[in-house]
Amino acid sequence: MASTSSIDGKTLSLLQKSSPSSIPTESEPTKLSASLYPSTSYSDADQSAIVEWTQAASNFDTSSPERLSYLNSHLSSRTTILGSKPSVADIALYTRLAPTVSQWSPDQRTGEQGYHHIVRWLDLVQNGPLFGLKLGDSEKVAIDPDDVRVKIKPIDAKAEKEKRRKQKEAAGEAGTVDGEAGEGKQGGGRKAKKAAKEVKEKVEGAAAGAAAAVGAGKKDKAPKQKQQPAAKEEKPLSPALIDLRVGHILKAERHPNADSLYVSTIAMGDSAGTDNTSEYEGQVVRTVCSGLNGLVPLEEMQGRKIVAVCNLKPVTMRGIKSCAMVLAASPKEAPGEQDNHKGPVELVDPPAGASAGERVYFEGWQGEPEGQLNPKKKVWEMIQPGFTTTEALEVGFEVGEVPQLAGEGEGRKTGLGKLKTKEGVCTVKTLKGATVR
């Protein structure tokens, strides 16, 4: 558990003026964070980080390039100080840094040597609904998100893979050289090694001659048939084959070539160099096209958590490659009725506190997903009809809707499994008995 400390007066003053909720007299950082953001759960590691960063904020040297570079690097792969969760540590650092950042030149902010990630994070703290601060315009640092002097170079997935391959090869060669050096020291060097090799070859040659003499006259045996490698065992049909993860939408905009589509930039927990990913604001992301324009307001797409299907084959939609799918609920069609795409539509909400990249699964159907679903096997098409919502607005998988899995007998499951993360159950706002896809 985290040790205790207290919030400085300036941070408390800002919170008392700007927080949407009442501020308790308690100034211990972890308890204050829990009071400010009651829907967020903090692990022991989170609580320790809150205390450490709050303490660091009170002594943060805003004129030190080393300290600023460290913070900028920390935020390069995180939305908030903790990753994606809001906490009082962000507010404490904001209070400390805002006066300094307000004096920075455009080049200091987003130039080649600028602190891009600090600027992006500071703008989120003062304006983002995640923190909910009610600051007047005169109290905020003026930031123009379109004034970016030098764009951060995105991660090249192929180059990253090649770099890792070369590093492995270099490590292997170093091991070989070290091994040879060790043999030379213990055995008298290359000459001794060469002599031993010659003796070995002579012994092996004599043994081969003796074997040939003994075996003379015997019938040649037919060459052994090479054993075929065993066929890869196919996993049984299951919703666990679908790679469902929590995603964090960092940016959403209208598709330039399709009126019905949004294009979203979403962090899903991929590592650098993963196929079909790029880099945005220091995070590894995927680009996702979704037919939600006109069904979900664009402002509701910004900065929110969603559930994504991550192992469908990428599809190019009006010139933009879409590398995942956002799960959303809509009313079920009556038998024979065609989907008219008129809505209503509601995005599936992960439980509070869930982090980008966190695995999402159906209760009772845990297992490892496929790397990429084979479109020819129609796994998604067979499983998706079981995705639904309950009277309690929880998302689940109803096995009875999937003929290939429903029924009686050994290994057959019945009933509904809730869609969960380790933090809790995924939900929708109002749609009951809906289809989810």
Secondary structure, DSSP 4 states (H G I P E B T S, - for coil): -PPP----HHHHHHHHHH-SSPPPS---HHHHHHHH-TT----HHHHHHHHHHHHHHHT--TT-HHHHHHHHHHHTT-SBTTBS---HHHHHHHHHHHHHHTT--HHHHHSTTS-HHHHHHHHHHHH-TTT-----GGGS----TT--SSPPPPP-HHHHHHHHHHHHHHHHHHHHHHHHHHHHHHHTSHHHHHHHHHHHHHHHHHHHHHHHHHTTTSPPPPPPPPPPPPPPPPPPP-GGGS-EEEEEEEEEEE-TT-TT-EEEEEE-SPPTT-TT-EEETTEEEEEEEES-TTTS-HHHHTT-EEEEE--SPPEEETTEEE--EE-EEEPPPPTTPPP-S----EEPBPPTT--TT-EEEETT---PPPSS--GGGTHHHHHGGGEEE-TTSBEEEEGGG-TTT-SSSTT---SEEEEEETTEE-B-SS--S-EE-
